[in-house]
């Protein structure tokens, strides 16, 4: 009976050790991943704040007309038009 109890204690100790090590590894992985995201620059679309999508001298209507006439199946769907 003493040998069986000793085996159960060893199994418990080994499983707790393995779970503790896995938990520490997961926490370390998450920490380094979080730090890597902090050091990375935020997503930007590559435009300065003064720049716009529409070039000077063109209107949104001109851009929509150009996108609809550029080929089969391309451009904005007709539901978007006003």
TATACOR-V227189 format. One record per residue. N is the residue number from 1. NEAR is the number of other ideal C-beta (glycine too) atoms within 8 Angstrom. D_CENTER is the distance of its C-alpha to the mean C-alpha in Angstrom with 2 decimals. Layout:
n & near & d_center
N & NEAR & D_CENTER
N & NEAR & D_CENTER
This chain:
n & near & d_center
1 & 4 & 54.49
2 & 5 & 53.58
3 & 6 & 51.92
4 & 7 & 49.71
5 & 8 & 48.61
6 & 8 & 47.89
7 & 8 & 45.69
8 & 8 & 43.74
9 & 8 & 43.22
10 & 8 & 42.04
11 & 8 & 39.60
12 & 8 & 38.28
13 & 8 & 38.02
14 & 8 & 36.20
15 & 8 & 33.67
16 & 8 & 33.02
17 & 8 & 32.65
18 & 8 & 30.17
19 & 8 & 28.06
20 & 8 & 28.27
21 & 8 & 27.22
22 & 8 & 24.19
23 & 8 & 23.20
24 & 8 & 23.64
25 & 8 & 21.59
26 & 8 & 18.61
27 & 8 & 19.00
28 & 8 & 19.34
29 & 8 & 16.24
30 & 8 & 14.13
31 & 8 & 16.09
32 & 8 & 15.58
33 & 8 & 11.82
34 & 8 & 11.99
35 & 8 & 14.61
36 & 8 & 12.83
37 & 7 & 10.07
38 & 6 & 13.21
39 & 5 & 15.06
40 & 6 & 12.62
41 & 4 & 13.59
42 & 4 & 11.75
43 & 4 & 10.68
44 & 6 & 14.03
45 & 4 & 15.71
46 & 3 & 18.42
47 & 8 & 21.07
48 & 4 & 23.33
49 & 4 & 24.10
50 & 3 & 27.50
51 & 5 & 26.40
52 & 4 & 26.00
53 & 3 & 24.96
54 & 8 & 28.58
55 & 4 & 31.02
56 & 4 & 34.22
57 & 3 & 36.97
58 & 7 & 34.84
59 & 6 & 33.98
60 & 6 & 31.27
61 & 6 & 33.99
62 & 8 & 34.69
63 & 10 & 31.11
64 & 12 & 31.03
65 & 8 & 34.38
66 & 8 & 33.30
67 & 10 & 30.20
68 & 8 & 32.42
69 & 6 & 35.06
70 & 7 & 33.02
71 & 5 & 33.46
72 & 3 & 33.40
73 & 3 & 30.44
74 & 6 & 28.53
75 & 9 & 27.90
76 & 8 & 27.32
77 & 5 & 28.73
78 & 5 & 32.04
79 & 4 & 30.82
80 & 6 & 29.04
81 & 6 & 32.35
82 & 1 & 34.66
